[in-house]
Amino acid sequence: MVLIRVAVKSSIAGGITYYTVQEGLWSSPEDSAKLYDKLYKNISPIIQKNVPQEVIKEVHELPSLGNMRSCAASYWNKGVLATFQFLADLPTHISSGVDRIKQEIEKSNLLGNETTNTPNTK
């Protein structure tokens, strides 16, 4: 039963990944913008026809293509900056991690030596 469950979930994830790659979501920003525009044009009329007007008034409109482009560019730039900041700080993180590991090893060795160096009381 577990194997079937894993197979179904993997198939769904693989299918979604394949579809998004074929539609251009993971390629250039222009292709992603075209995909969003296509979805916007196809989904917006369906929502307006099938959702009650009270709900449509309460829910904001889908963002425009221009807003999505600027938002995507902003988040992309933030991601690039965060990645390079992480890479710039990586030597510091590695050295502090090595120091912490050394401290833990020394602490465990000291604890191990204390138990073996206790005098025998008979």
Biopython code that builds the backbone (N, CA, C, O; Angstrom):
import numpy as np
from Bio.PDB.StructureBuilder import StructureBuilder

atoms = [
    (1, "MET", "N", (0.823, -1.193, 0.000)),
    (1, "MET", "CA", (0.000, 0.000, 0.000)),
    (1, "MET", "C", (0.867, 1.257, 0.000)),
    (1, "MET", "O", (0.574, 2.229, -0.697)),
    (2, "VAL", "N", (1.933, 1.220, 0.790)),
    (2, "VAL", "CA", (2.824, 2.374, 0.867)),
    (2, "VAL", "C", (3.508, 2.599, -0.474)),
    (2, "VAL", "O", (3.698, 3.740, -0.896)),
    (3, "LEU", "N", (3.871, 1.529, -1.133)),
    (3, "LEU", "CA", (4.539, 1.642, -2.430)),
    (3, "LEU", "C", (3.622, 2.293, -3.472)),
    (3, "LEU", "O", (4.070, 3.108, -4.278)),
    (4, "ILE", "N", (2.355, 1.932, -3.450)),
    (4, "ILE", "CA", (1.394, 2.531, -4.382)),
    (4, "ILE", "C", (1.246, 4.020, -4.093)),
    (4, "ILE", "O", (1.190, 4.841, -5.009)),
    (5, "ARG", "N", (1.186, 4.354, -2.816)),
    (5, "ARG", "CA", (1.057, 5.750, -2.410)),
    (5, "ARG", "C", (2.242, 6.580, -2.891)),
    (5, "ARG", "O", (2.070, 7.675, -3.424)),
    (6, "VAL", "N", (3.446, 6.046, -2.696)),
    (6, "VAL", "CA", (4.658, 6.736, -3.142)),
    (6, "VAL", "C", (4.662, 6.870, -4.661)),
    (6, "VAL", "O", (5.039, 7.913, -5.194)),
    (7, "ALA", "N", (4.243, 5.819, -5.355)),
    (7, "ALA", "CA", (4.214, 5.859, -6.817)),
    (7, "ALA", "C", (3.227, 6.910, -7.323)),
    (7, "ALA", "O", (3.523, 7.633, -8.274)),
    (8, "VAL", "N", (2.063, 6.998, -6.695)),
    (8, "VAL", "CA", (1.065, 7.986, -7.114)),
    (8, "VAL", "C", (1.573, 9.402, -6.863)),
    (8, "VAL", "O", (1.469, 10.266, -7.734)),
    (9, "LYS", "N", (2.124, 9.638, -5.673)),
    (9, "LYS", "CA", (2.640, 10.973, -5.355)),
    (9, "LYS", "C", (3.794, 11.353, -6.277)),
    (9, "LYS", "O", (3.881, 12.493, -6.732)),
    (10, "SER", "N", (4.670, 10.404, -6.548)),
    (10, "SER", "CA", (5.793, 10.677, -7.448)),
    (10, "SER", "C", (5.307, 10.969, -8.860)),
    (10, "SER", "O", (5.847, 11.842, -9.540)),
    (11, "SER", "N", (4.296, 10.245, -9.296)),
    (11, "SER", "CA", (3.742, 10.481, -10.635)),
    (11, "SER", "C", (3.111, 11.862, -10.737)),
    (11, "SER", "O", (3.275, 12.552, -11.742)),
    (12, "ILE", "N", (2.395, 12.260, -9.705)),
    (12, "ILE", "CA", (1.779, 13.591, -9.711)),
    (12, "ILE", "C", (2.856, 14.670, -9.733)),
    (12, "ILE", "O", (2.780, 15.613, -10.521)),
    (13, "ALA", "N", (3.857, 14.531, -8.868)),
    (13, "ALA", "CA", (4.935, 15.524, -8.831)),
    (13, "ALA", "C", (5.690, 15.558, -10.156)),
    (13, "ALA", "O", (6.024, 16.633, -10.655)),
    (14, "GLY", "N", (5.958, 14.395, -10.719)),
    (14, "GLY", "CA", (6.648, 14.340, -12.008)),
    (14, "GLY", "C", (5.825, 14.949, -13.122)),
    (14, "GLY", "O", (6.356, 15.660, -13.976)),
    (15, "GLY", "N", (4.531, 14.675, -13.118)),
    (15, "GLY", "CA", (3.651, 15.249, -14.138)),
    (15, "GLY", "C", (3.572, 16.761, -14.050)),
    (15, "GLY", "O", (3.604, 17.449, -15.071)),
    (16, "ILE", "N", (3.470, 17.278, -12.838)),
    (16, "ILE", "CA", (3.431, 18.735, -12.661)),
    (16, "ILE", "C", (4.743, 19.357, -13.107)),
    (16, "ILE", "O", (4.754, 20.388, -13.780)),
    (17, "THR", "N", (5.841, 18.731, -12.733)),
    (17, "THR", "CA", (7.151, 19.250, -13.142)),
    (17, "THR", "C", (7.284, 19.227, -14.657)),
    (17, "THR", "O", (7.733, 20.204, -15.255)),
    (18, "TYR", "N", (6.900, 18.124, -15.279)),
    (18, "TYR", "CA", (6.986, 18.017, -16.737)),
    (18, "TYR", "C", (6.133, 19.088, -17.408)),
    (18, "TYR", "O", (6.585, 19.748, -18.343)),
    (19, "TYR", "N", (4.911, 19.260, -16.936)),
    (19, "TYR", "CA", (4.008, 20.243, -17.531)),
    (19, "TYR", "C", (4.574, 21.654, -17.401)),
    (19, "TYR", "O", (4.548, 22.422, -18.363)),
    (20, "THR", "N", (5.086, 22.001, -16.218)),
    (20, "THR", "CA", (5.613, 23.355, -16.030)),
    (20, "THR", "C", (6.865, 23.593, -16.858)),
    (20, "THR", "O", (7.097, 24.711, -17.316)),
    (21, "VAL", "N", (7.670, 22.564, -17.057)),
    (21, "VAL", "CA", (8.852, 22.714, -17.917)),
    (21, "VAL", "C", (8.414, 22.915, -19.357)),
    (21, "VAL", "O", (8.959, 23.769, -20.057)),
    (22, "GLN", "N", (7.426, 22.132, -19.811)),
    (22, "GLN", "CA", (6.942, 22.261, -21.186)),
    (22, "GLN", "C", (6.288, 23.615, -21.443)),
    (22, "GLN", "O", (6.369, 24.146, -22.550)),
    (23, "GLU", "N", (5.643, 24.170, -20.426)),
    (23, "GLU", "CA", (4.980, 25.468, -20.580)),
    (23, "GLU", "C", (5.955, 26.634, -20.461)),
    (23, "GLU", "O", (5.583, 27.775, -20.733)),
    (24, "GLY", "N", (7.190, 26.370, -20.060)),
    (24, "GLY", "CA", (8.194, 27.427, -20.012)),
    (24, "GLY", "C", (8.329, 28.126, -18.679)),
    (24, "GLY", "O", (8.939, 29.192, -18.607)),
    (25, "LEU", "N", (7.772, 27.552, -17.611)),
    (25, "LEU", "CA", (7.851, 28.202, -16.311)),
    (25, "LEU", "C", (9.283, 28.300, -15.807)),
    (25, "LEU", "O", (9.630, 29.274, -15.138)),
    (26, "TRP", "N", (10.114, 27.327, -16.107)),
    (26, "TRP", "CA", (11.476, 27.280, -15.575)),
    (26, "TRP", "C", (12.509, 27.790, -16.568)),
    (26, "TRP", "O", (13.709, 27.653, -16.328)),
    (27, "SER", "N", (12.076, 28.368, -17.663)),
    (27, "SER", "CA", (13.041, 28.868, -18.648)),
    (27, "SER", "C", (13.231, 30.368, -18.455)),
    (27, "SER", "O", (13.411, 30.830, -17.328)),
    (28, "SER", "N", (13.194, 31.106, -19.510)),
    (28, "SER", "CA", (13.481, 32.544, -19.437)),
    (28, "SER", "C", (12.321, 33.300, -18.779)),
    (28, "SER", "O", (11.192, 32.811, -18.751)),
    (29, "PRO", "N", (12.606, 34.484, -18.256)),
    (29, "PRO", "CA", (11.533, 35.286, -17.658)),
    (29, "PRO", "C", (10.435, 35.644, -18.659)),
    (29, "PRO", "O", (9.270, 35.778, -18.283)),
    (30, "GLU", "N", (10.799, 35.800, -19.922)),
    (30, "GLU", "CA", (9.795, 36.123, -20.935)),
    (30, "GLU", "C", (8.801, 34.977, -21.104)),
    (30, "GLU", "O", (7.599, 35.206, -21.242)),
    (31, "ASP", "N", (9.312, 33.733, -21.092)),
    (31, "ASP", "CA", (8.419, 32.577, -21.209)),
    (31, "ASP", "C", (7.514, 32.458, -19.985)),
    (31, "ASP", "O", (6.339, 32.113, -20.107)),
    (32, "SER", "N", (8.068, 32.746, -18.802)),
    (32, "SER", "CA", (7.248, 32.714, -17.587)),
    (32, "SER", "C", (6.164, 33.777, -17.643)),
    (32, "SER", "O", (5.032, 33.536, -17.223)),
    (33, "ALA", "N", (6.504, 34.955, -18.161)),
    (33, "ALA", "CA", (5.511, 36.029, -18.288)),
    (33, "ALA", "C", (4.421, 35.635, -19.281)),
    (33, "ALA", "O", (3.245, 35.929, -19.061)),
    (34, "LYS", "N", (4.805, 34.972, -20.372)),
    (34, "LYS", "CA", (3.812, 34.503, -21.348)),
    (34, "LYS", "C", (2.874, 33.479, -20.711)),
    (34, "LYS", "O", (1.666, 33.502, -20.947)),
    (35, "LEU", "N", (3.440, 32.578, -19.900)),
    (35, "LEU", "CA", (2.618, 31.574, -19.224)),
    (35, "LEU", "C", (1.640, 32.249, -18.267)),
    (35, "LEU", "O", (0.462, 31.893, -18.231)),
    (36, "TYR", "N", (2.121, 33.221, -17.494)),
    (36, "TYR", "CA", (1.226, 33.922, -16.573)),
    (36, "TYR", "C", (0.128, 34.653, -17.341)),
    (36, "TYR", "O", (-1.034, 34.631, -16.938)),
    (37, "ASP", "N", (0.492, 35.294, -18.437)),
    (37, "ASP", "CA", (-0.494, 36.007, -19.254)),
    (37, "ASP", "C", (-1.544, 35.039, -19.796)),
    (37, "ASP", "O", (-2.735, 35.351, -19.817)),
    (38, "LYS", "N", (-1.096, 33.872, -20.230)),
    (38, "LYS", "CA", (-2.006, 32.845, -20.749)),
    (38, "LYS", "C", (-2.962, 32.370, -19.644)),
    (38, "LYS", "O", (-4.166, 32.251, -19.866)),
    (39, "LEU", "N", (-2.413, 32.104, -18.462)),
    (39, "LEU", "CA", (-3.252, 31.681, -17.346)),
    (39, "LEU", "C", (-4.227, 32.784, -16.942)),
    (39, "LEU", "O", (-5.394, 32.515, -16.656)),
    (40, "TYR", "N", (-3.747, 34.014, -16.922)),
    (40, "TYR", "CA", (-4.585, 35.155, -16.549)),
    (40, "TYR", "C", (-5.773, 35.284, -17.496)),
    (40, "TYR", "O", (-6.908, 35.482, -17.063)),
    (41, "LYS", "N", (-5.497, 35.168, -18.794)),
    (41, "LYS", "CA", (-6.568, 35.303, -19.789)),
    (41, "LYS", "C", (-7.563, 34.148, -19.716)),
    (41, "LYS", "O", (-8.754, 34.344, -19.961)),
    (42, "ASN", "N", (-7.089, 32.948, -19.384)),
    (42, "ASN", "CA", (-7.973, 31.782, -19.346)),
    (42, "ASN", "C", (-8.737, 31.657, -18.034)),
    (42, "ASN", "O", (-9.890, 31.227, -18.035)),
    (43, "ILE", "N", (-8.125, 32.019, -16.932)),
    (43, "ILE", "CA", (-8.750, 31.800, -15.627)),
    (43, "ILE", "C", (-9.664, 32.949, -15.230)),
    (43, "ILE", "O", (-10.707, 32.721, -14.616)),
    (44, "SER", "N", (-9.296, 34.163, -15.566)),
    (44, "SER", "CA", (-10.074, 35.334, -15.151)),
    (44, "SER", "C", (-11.538, 35.262, -15.588)),
    (44, "SER", "O", (-12.409, 35.517, -14.756)),
    (45, "PRO", "N", (-11.865, 34.931, -16.845)),
    (45, "PRO", "CA", (-13.289, 34.832, -17.229)),
    (45, "PRO", "C", (-14.023, 33.714, -16.496)),
    (45, "PRO", "O", (-15.200, 33.852, -16.164)),
    (46, "ILE", "N", (-13.332, 32.614, -16.246)),
    (46, "ILE", "CA", (-13.968, 31.493, -15.542)),
    (46, "ILE", "C", (-14.328, 31.913, -14.126)),
    (46, "ILE", "O", (-15.413, 31.599, -13.637)),
    (47, "ILE", "N", (-13.426, 32.618, -13.474)),
    (47, "ILE", "CA", (-13.693, 33.078, -12.110)),
    (47, "ILE", "C", (-14.860, 34.050, -12.102)),
    (47, "ILE", "O", (-15.737, 33.956, -11.242)),
    (48, "GLN", "N", (-14.884, 34.975, -13.038)),
    (48, "GLN", "CA", (-15.952, 35.973, -13.070)),
    (48, "GLN", "C", (-17.314, 35.350, -13.356)),
    (48, "GLN", "O", (-18.329, 35.844, -12.865)),
    (49, "LYS", "N", (-17.356, 34.276, -14.140)),
    (49, "LYS", "CA", (-18.630, 33.630, -14.471)),
    (49, "LYS", "C", (-19.134, 32.724, -13.353)),
    (49, "LYS", "O", (-20.340, 32.646, -13.123)),
    (50, "ASN", "N", (-18.228, 32.036, -12.655)),
    (50, "ASN", "CA", (-18.632, 30.980, -11.737)),
    (50, "ASN", "C", (-18.592, 31.349, -10.261)),
    (50, "ASN", "O", (-19.127, 30.612, -9.433)),
    (51, "VAL", "N", (-17.988, 32.445, -9.920)),
    (51, "VAL", "CA", (-17.895, 32.830, -8.512)),
    (51, "VAL", "C", (-18.951, 33.902, -8.246)),
    (51, "VAL", "O", (-19.127, 34.814, -9.054)),
    (52, "PRO", "N", (-19.653, 33.798, -7.115)),
    (52, "PRO", "CA", (-20.669, 34.814, -6.797)),
    (52, "PRO", "C", (-20.064, 36.223, -6.727)),
    (52, "PRO", "O", (-18.900, 36.394, -6.363)),
    (53, "GLN", "N", (-20.869, 37.216, -7.080)),
    (53, "GLN", "CA", (-20.395, 38.600, -7.132)),
    (53, "GLN", "C", (-19.927, 39.102, -5.766)),
    (53, "GLN", "O", (-19.009, 39.919, -5.693)),
    (54, "GLU", "N", (-20.550, 38.623, -4.677)),
    (54, "GLU", "CA", (-20.129, 39.053, -3.340)),
    (54, "GLU", "C", (-18.681, 38.656, -3.074)),
    (54, "GLU", "O", (-17.911, 39.416, -2.487)),
    (55, "VAL", "N", (-18.331, 37.470, -3.509)),
    (55, "VAL", "CA", (-16.966, 36.985, -3.304)),
    (55, "VAL", "C", (-15.995, 37.760, -4.190)),
    (55, "VAL", "O", (-14.899, 38.109, -3.752)),
    (56, "ILE", "N", (-16.386, 38.028, -5.419)),
    (56, "ILE", "CA", (-15.508, 38.760, -6.342)),
    (56, "ILE", "C", (-15.224, 40.159, -5.805)),
    (56, "ILE", "O", (-14.104, 40.653, -5.933)),
    (57, "LYS", "N", (-16.232, 40.809, -5.201)),
    (57, "LYS", "CA", (-16.022, 42.147, -4.651)),
    (57, "LYS", "C", (-15.068, 42.124, -3.465)),
    (57, "LYS", "O", (-14.298, 43.065, -3.273)),
    (58, "GLU", "N", (-15.109, 41.050, -2.660)),
    (58, "GLU", "CA", (-14.254, 40.958, -1.481)),
    (58, "GLU", "C", (-12.820, 40.589, -1.842)),
    (58, "GLU", "O", (-11.879, 41.013, -1.171)),
    (59, "VAL", "N", (-12.655, 39.812, -2.884)),
    (59, "VAL", "CA", (-11.325, 39.337, -3.269)),
    (59, "VAL", "C", (-10.724, 40.317, -4.267)),
    (59, "VAL", "O", (-11.402, 40.789, -5.179)),
    (60, "HIS", "N", (-9.463, 40.611, -4.085)),
    (60, "HIS", "CA", (-8.784, 41.526, -4.998)),
    (60, "HIS", "C", (-8.598, 40.872, -6.362)),
    (60, "HIS", "O", (-8.660, 39.651, -6.501)),
    (61, "GLU", "N", (-8.369, 41.713, -7.357)),
    (61, "GLU", "CA", (-8.108, 41.217, -8.707)),
    (61, "GLU", "C", (-6.771, 40.491, -8.752)),
    (61, "GLU", "O", (-5.903, 40.691, -7.902)),
    (62, "LEU", "N", (-6.632, 39.654, -9.756)),
    (62, "LEU", "CA", (-5.327, 39.057, -9.999)),
    (62, "LEU", "C", (-4.364, 40.167, -10.387)),
    (62, "LEU", "O", (-4.756, 41.103, -11.084)),
    (63, "PRO", "N", (-3.124, 40.083, -9.954)),
    (63, "PRO", "CA", (-2.172, 41.138, -10.311)),
    (63, "PRO", "C", (-1.960, 41.194, -11.822)),
    (63, "PRO", "O", (-2.041, 40.182, -12.518)),
    (64, "SER", "N", (-1.690, 42.389, -12.302)),
    (64, "SER", "CA", (-1.463, 42.550, -13.738)),
    (64, "SER", "C", (-0.115, 41.956, -14.123)),
    (64, "SER", "O", (0.723, 41.666, -13.268)),
    (65, "LEU", "N", (0.073, 41.785, -15.412)),
    (65, "LEU", "CA", (1.318, 41.203, -15.909)),
    (65, "LEU", "C", (2.513, 42.088, -15.560)),
    (65, "LEU", "O", (3.581, 41.581, -15.216)),
    (66, "GLY", "N", (2.341, 43.396, -15.647)),
    (66, "GLY", "CA", (3.432, 44.311, -15.298)),
    (66, "GLY", "C", (3.826, 44.197, -13.834)),
    (66, "GLY", "O", (5.010, 44.199, -13.497)),
    (67, "ASN", "N", (2.812, 44.096, -12.956)),
    (67, "ASN", "CA", (3.106, 43.924, -11.532)),
    (67, "ASN", "C", (3.816, 42.603, -11.274)),
    (67, "ASN", "O", (4.746, 42.540, -10.471)),
    (68, "MET", "N", (3.378, 41.553, -11.954)),
    (68, "MET", "CA", (4.014, 40.247, -11.766)),
    (68, "MET", "C", (5.459, 40.270, -12.238)),
    (68, "MET", "O", (6.329, 39.676, -11.600)),
    (69, "ARG", "N", (5.721, 40.945, -13.341)),
    (69, "ARG", "CA", (7.091, 41.022, -13.848)),
    (69, "ARG", "C", (7.991, 41.756, -12.867)),
    (69, "ARG", "O", (9.090, 41.294, -12.559)),
    (70, "SER", "N", (7.522, 42.906, -12.373)),
    (70, "SER", "CA", (8.363, 43.669, -11.450)),
    (70, "SER", "C", (8.542, 42.925, -10.134)),
    (70, "SER", "O", (9.619, 42.963, -9.538)),
    (71, "CYS", "N", (7.502, 42.254, -9.683)),
    (71, "CYS", "CA", (7.593, 41.474, -8.447)),
    (71, "CYS", "C", (8.550, 40.301, -8.623)),
    (71, "CYS", "O", (9.381, 40.037, -7.754)),
    (72, "ALA", "N", (8.435, 39.605, -9.737)),
    (72, "ALA", "CA", (9.329, 38.474, -10.002)),
    (72, "ALA", "C", (10.772, 38.941, -10.109)),
    (72, "ALA", "O", (11.677, 38.282, -9.595)),
    (73, "ALA", "N", (10.995, 40.066, -10.769)),
    (73, "ALA", "CA", (12.358, 40.589, -10.895)),
    (73, "ALA", "C", (12.910, 40.983, -9.534)),
    (73, "ALA", "O", (14.081, 40.743, -9.240)),
    (74, "SER", "N", (12.073, 41.583, -8.712)),
    (74, "SER", "CA", (12.508, 41.990, -7.378)),
    (74, "SER", "C", (12.897, 40.778, -6.538)),
    (74, "SER", "O", (13.953, 40.770, -5.904)),
    (75, "TYR", "N", (12.039, 39.750, -6.533)),
    (75, "TYR", "CA", (12.351, 38.548, -5.760)),
    (75, "TYR", "C", (13.562, 37.814, -6.332)),
    (75, "TYR", "O", (14.358, 37.255, -5.577)),
    (76, "TRP", "N", (13.708, 37.810, -7.634)),
    (76, "TRP", "CA", (14.874, 37.188, -8.254)),
    (76, "TRP", "C", (16.142, 37.895, -7.786)),
    (76, "TRP", "O", (17.115, 37.248, -7.402)),
    (77, "ASN", "N", (16.126, 39.223, -7.821)),
    (77, "ASN", "CA", (17.299, 39.986, -7.395)),
    (77, "ASN", "C", (17.608, 39.754, -5.922)),
    (77, "ASN", "O", (18.773, 39.629, -5.544)),
    (78, "LYS", "N", (16.574, 39.696, -5.089)),
    (78, "LYS", "CA", (16.792, 39.415, -3.668)),
    (78, "LYS", "C", (17.396, 38.030, -3.483)),
    (78, "LYS", "O", (18.274, 37.844, -2.640)),
    (79, "GLY", "N", (16.936, 37.061, -4.257)),
    (79, "GLY", "CA", (17.490, 35.711, -4.171)),
    (79, "GLY", "C", (18.945, 35.661, -4.593)),
    (79, "GLY", "O", (19.755, 34.978, -3.965)),
    (80, "VAL", "N", (19.282, 36.386, -5.659)),
    (80, "VAL", "CA", (20.675, 36.428, -6.118)),
    (80, "VAL", "C", (21.553, 37.079, -5.057)),
    (80, "VAL", "O", (22.635, 36.577, -4.752)),
    (81, "LEU", "N", (21.092, 38.193, -4.494)),
    (81, "LEU", "CA", (21.873, 38.871, -3.456)),
    (81, "LEU", "C", (22.063, 37.980, -2.230)),
    (81, "LEU", "O", (23.160, 37.918, -1.673)),
    (82, "ALA", "N", (21.002, 37.290, -1.806)),
    (82, "ALA", "CA", (21.103, 36.404, -0.647)),
    (82, "ALA", "C", (22.054, 35.246, -0.926)),
    (82, "ALA", "O", (22.811, 34.842, -0.044)),
    (83, "THR", "N", (22.024, 34.710, -2.137)),
    (83, "THR", "CA", (22.926, 33.614, -2.500)),
    (83, "THR", "C", (24.375, 34.057, -2.443)),
    (83, "THR", "O", (25.218, 33.360, -1.879)),
    (84, "PHE", "N", (24.668, 35.211, -3.025)),
    (84, "PHE", "CA", (26.047, 35.680, -3.016)),
    (84, "PHE", "C", (26.488, 36.112, -1.623)),
    (84, "PHE", "O", (27.666, 35.988, -1.290)),
    (85, "GLN", "N", (25.575, 36.615, -0.807)),
    (85, "GLN", "CA", (25.927, 36.937, 0.579)),
    (85, "GLN", "C", (26.274, 35.660, 1.332)),
    (85, "GLN", "O", (27.232, 35.631, 2.104)),
    (86, "PHE", "N", (25.497, 34.604, 1.108)),
    (86, "PHE", "CA", (25.799, 33.321, 1.736)),
    (86, "PHE", "C", (27.162, 32.809, 1.286)),
    (86, "PHE", "O", (27.952, 32.340, 2.105)),
    (87, "LEU", "N", (27.439, 32.899, -0.013)),
    (87, "LEU", "CA", (28.733, 32.442, -0.521)),
    (87, "LEU", "C", (29.874, 33.281, 0.037)),
    (87, "LEU", "O", (30.953, 32.753, 0.303)),
    (88, "ALA", "N", (29.651, 34.581, 0.219)),
    (88, "ALA", "CA", (30.689, 35.440, 0.788)),
    (88, "ALA", "C", (30.943, 35.090, 2.251)),
    (88, "ALA", "O", (32.081, 35.163, 2.715)),
    (89, "ASP", "N", (29.900, 34.715, 2.977)),
    (89, "ASP", "CA", (30.037, 34.373, 4.391)),
    (89, "ASP", "C", (30.395, 32.911, 4.619)),
    (89, "ASP", "O", (30.631, 32.514, 5.760)),
    (90, "LEU", "N", (30.442, 32.110, 3.580)),
    (90, "LEU", "CA", (30.677, 30.677, 3.717)),
    (90, "LEU", "C", (31.982, 30.344, 4.430)),
    (90, "LEU", "O", (31.964, 29.476, 5.304)),
    (91, "PRO", "N", (33.123, 30.979, 4.116)),
    (91, "PRO", "CA", (34.345, 30.653, 4.857)),
    (91, "PRO", "C", (34.207, 30.896, 6.362)),
    (91, "PRO", "O", (34.717, 30.118, 7.168)),
    (92, "THR", "N", (33.525, 31.963, 6.730)),
    (92, "THR", "CA", (33.319, 32.247, 8.151)),
    (92, "THR", "C", (32.457, 31.168, 8.789)),
    (92, "THR", "O", (32.756, 30.700, 9.887)),
    (93, "HIS", "N", (31.394, 30.775, 8.107)),
    (93, "HIS", "CA", (30.518, 29.729, 8.636)),
    (93, "HIS", "C", (31.268, 28.406, 8.775)),
    (93, "HIS", "O", (31.094, 27.693, 9.763)),
    (94, "ILE", "N", (32.088, 28.083, 7.800)),
    (94, "ILE", "CA", (32.840, 26.825, 7.849)),
    (94, "ILE", "C", (33.835, 26.846, 8.999)),
    (94, "ILE", "O", (33.928, 25.876, 9.752)),
    (95, "SER", "N", (34.582, 27.942, 9.146)),
    (95, "SER", "CA", (35.584, 27.996, 10.216)),
    (95, "SER", "C", (34.926, 27.967, 11.590)),
    (95, "SER", "O", (35.437, 27.313, 12.499)),
    (96, "SER", "N", (33.804, 28.660, 11.759)),
    (96, "SER", "CA", (33.125, 28.611, 13.057)),
    (96, "SER", "C", (32.538, 27.225, 13.306)),
    (96, "SER", "O", (32.505, 26.767, 14.448)),
    (97, "GLY", "N", (32.076, 26.555, 12.256)),
    (97, "GLY", "CA", (31.578, 25.191, 12.413)),
    (97, "GLY", "C", (32.680, 24.222, 12.800)),
    (97, "GLY", "O", (32.478, 23.348, 13.644)),
    (98, "VAL", "N", (33.852, 24.376, 12.182)),
    (98, "VAL", "CA", (34.991, 23.516, 12.522)),
    (98, "VAL", "C", (35.420, 23.772, 13.958)),
    (98, "VAL", "O", (35.710, 22.828, 14.694)),
    (99, "ASP", "N", (35.464, 25.044, 14.371)),
    (99, "ASP", "CA", (35.820, 25.368, 15.753)),
    (99, "ASP", "C", (34.831, 24.754, 16.735)),
    (99, "ASP", "O", (35.226, 24.239, 17.780)),
    (100, "ARG", "N", (33.562, 24.809, 16.402)),
    (100, "ARG", "CA", (32.538, 24.233, 17.279)),
    (100, "ARG", "C", (32.701, 22.715, 17.376)),
    (100, "ARG", "O", (32.551, 22.137, 18.453)),
    (101, "ILE", "N", (33.007, 22.083, 16.260)),
    (101, "ILE", "CA", (33.222, 20.633, 16.273)),
    (101, "ILE", "C", (34.430, 20.292, 17.130)),
    (101, "ILE", "O", (34.396, 19.340, 17.910)),
    (102, "LYS", "N", (35.511, 21.077, 16.986)),
    (102, "LYS", "CA", (36.706, 20.850, 17.811)),
    (102, "LYS", "C", (36.378, 20.978, 19.292)),
    (102, "LYS", "O", (36.821, 20.163, 20.101)),
    (103, "GLN", "N", (35.603, 22.002, 19.649)),
    (103, "GLN", "CA", (35.232, 22.190, 21.049)),
    (103, "GLN", "C", (34.429, 21.011, 21.570)),
    (103, "GLN", "O", (34.650, 20.553, 22.691)),
    (104, "GLU", "N", (33.507, 20.522, 20.773)),
    (104, "GLU", "CA", (32.688, 19.390, 21.202)),
    (104, "GLU", "C", (33.533, 18.128, 21.357)),
    (104, "GLU", "O", (33.324, 17.349, 22.287)),
    (105, "ILE", "N", (34.484, 17.927, 20.449)),
    (105, "ILE", "CA", (35.359, 16.756, 20.549)),
    (105, "ILE", "C", (36.226, 16.859, 21.795)),
    (105, "ILE", "O", (36.387, 15.883, 22.528)),
    (106, "GLU", "N", (36.788, 18.053, 22.035)),
    (106, "GLU", "CA", (37.617, 18.236, 23.230)),
    (106, "GLU", "C", (36.786, 18.048, 24.492)),
    (106, "GLU", "O", (37.256, 17.444, 25.456)),
    (107, "LYS", "N", (35.566, 18.553, 24.499)),
    (107, "LYS", "CA", (34.707, 18.398, 25.666)),
    (107, "LYS", "C", (34.392, 16.925, 25.905)),
    (107, "LYS", "O", (34.403, 16.462, 27.046)),
    (108, "SER", "N", (34.112, 16.187, 24.832)),
    (108, "SER", "CA", (33.801, 14.766, 24.999)),
    (108, "SER", "C", (35.039, 13.990, 25.426)),
    (108, "SER", "O", (34.923, 13.030, 26.188)),
    (109, "ASN", "N", (36.224, 14.381, 24.955)),
    (109, "ASN", "CA", (37.462, 13.728, 25.391)),
    (109, "ASN", "C", (37.734, 14.016, 26.856)),
    (109, "ASN", "O", (38.167, 13.121, 27.581)),
    (110, "LEU", "N", (37.495, 15.234, 27.313)),
    (110, "LEU", "CA", (37.690, 15.567, 28.719)),
    (110, "LEU", "C", (36.740, 14.779, 29.597)),
    (110, "LEU", "O", (37.139, 14.298, 30.657)),
    (111, "LEU", "N", (35.502, 14.638, 29.182)),
    (111, "LEU", "CA", (34.549, 13.848, 29.952)),
    (111, "LEU", "C", (34.965, 12.386, 29.988)),
    (111, "LEU", "O", (34.830, 11.721, 31.015)),
    (112, "GLY", "N", (35.463, 11.894, 28.881)),
    (112, "GLY", "CA", (35.910, 10.508, 28.821)),
    (112, "GLY", "C", (37.128, 10.280, 29.698)),
    (112, "GLY", "O", (37.241, 9.226, 30.324)),
    (113, "ASN", "N", (38.046, 11.242, 29.760)),
    (113, "ASN", "CA", (39.243, 11.123, 30.588)),
    (113, "ASN", "C", (38.917, 11.232, 32.062)),
    (113, "ASN", "O", (39.575, 10.572, 32.867)),
    (114, "GLU", "N", (37.945, 12.022, 32.457)),
    (114, "GLU", "CA", (37.583, 12.161, 33.861)),
    (114, "GLU", "C", (37.076, 10.846, 34.423)),
    (114, "GLU", "O", (37.367, 10.527, 35.576)),
    (115, "THR", "N", (36.341, 10.087, 33.662)),
    (115, "THR", "CA", (35.804, 8.827, 34.167)),
    (115, "THR", "C", (36.885, 7.767, 34.243)),
    (115, "THR", "O", (36.798, 6.872, 35.084)),
    (116, "THR", "N", (37.905, 7.837, 33.390)),
    (116, "THR", "CA", (38.957, 6.823, 33.423)),
    (116, "THR", "C", (40.052, 7.175, 34.409)),
    (116, "THR", "O", (40.800, 6.286, 34.815)),
    (117, "ASN", "N", (40.183, 8.436, 34.815)),
    (117, "ASN", "CA", (41.248, 8.847, 35.724)),
    (117, "ASN", "C", (40.815, 8.863, 37.179)),
    (117, "ASN", "O", (41.579, 9.331, 38.023)),
    (118, "THR", "N", (39.653, 8.385, 37.510)),
    (118, "THR", "CA", (39.220, 8.359, 38.904)),
    (118, "THR", "C", (39.955, 7.242, 39.623)),
    (118, "THR", "O", (40.100, 6.144, 39.085)),
    (119, "PRO", "N", (40.422, 7.518, 40.847)),
    (119, "PRO", "CA", (41.165, 6.478, 41.588)),
    (119, "PRO", "C", (40.237, 5.351, 42.027)),
    (119, "PRO", "O", (39.049, 5.552, 42.281)),
    (120, "ASN", "N", (40.814, 4.176, 42.103)),
    (120, "ASN", "CA", (40.055, 3.009, 42.546)),
    (120, "ASN", "C", (39.940, 3.051, 44.057)),
    (120, "ASN", "O", (40.945, 3.180, 44.757)),
    (121, "THR", "N", (38.767, 2.946, 44.545)),
    (121, "THR", "CA", (38.551, 2.882, 45.996)),
    (121, "THR", "C", (38.023, 1.505, 46.319)),
    (121, "THR", "O", (36.898, 1.149, 45.969)),
    (122, "LYS", "N", (38.864, 0.731, 46.999)),
    (122, "LYS", "CA", (38.458, -0.631, 47.367)),
    (122, "LYS", "C", (38.393, -0.783, 48.840)),
    (122, "LYS", "O", (38.069, -1.862, 49.336)),
]
sb = StructureBuilder()
sb.init_structure("model")
sb.init_model(0)
sb.init_chain("A")
sb.init_seg("    ")
for serial, (resi, resn, name, xyz) in enumerate(atoms, 1):
    if name == "N":
        sb.init_residue(resn, " ", resi, " ")
    sb.init_atom(name, np.array(xyz, "f"), 0.0, 1.0, " ", f" {name:<3s}", serial, name[0])
structure = sb.get_structure()
